């Protein structure tokens, strides 16, 4: 009986450790300035900045298509940044479990900035504040497009045609 308990404890400790192996991405908490520094670059990389949240149904529906860009364009100068709007108090209970389950390949940050009415127009004067919202930007080309909508499969690739060779 003692041997059986030891084997069960060992098995349980292994099973509890396995989920930690799959997702190792750190998720930094960033404010307006840090987020701007991540995607406003005057280089030849095209940045896709997507605002989303785990509680937003259209956001999580489009997320697989946006995240797939990271894999599909890995040999091109394209970088996807997923800015979660879940809030710091929900990072451990909502965001991290979601990320662990979905195994996203793109860079994920938790955007935390007070007073949305002060920073929303910084990203786009056309933004009502609704999510999902996406900015596609290439500083070298001097191009930037803002979308306050849910992307469907293939739509973002069409947008990228004007930004990526």
Secondary structure as UniProt FT lines:
FT   HELIX           2..22
FT   STRAND          28..30
FT   HELIX           32..39
FT   STRAND          46..52
FT   TURN            54..55
FT   HELIX           57..72
FT   TURN            73..75
FT   STRAND          78..84
FT   HELIX           88..90
FT   HELIX           91..95
FT   HELIX           96..102
FT   STRAND          107..111
FT   HELIX           116..123
FT   TURN            125..126
FT   STRAND          133..138
FT   TURN            139..142
FT   STRAND          143..147
FT   TURN            153..154
FT   HELIX           155..160
FT   TURN            161..163
//
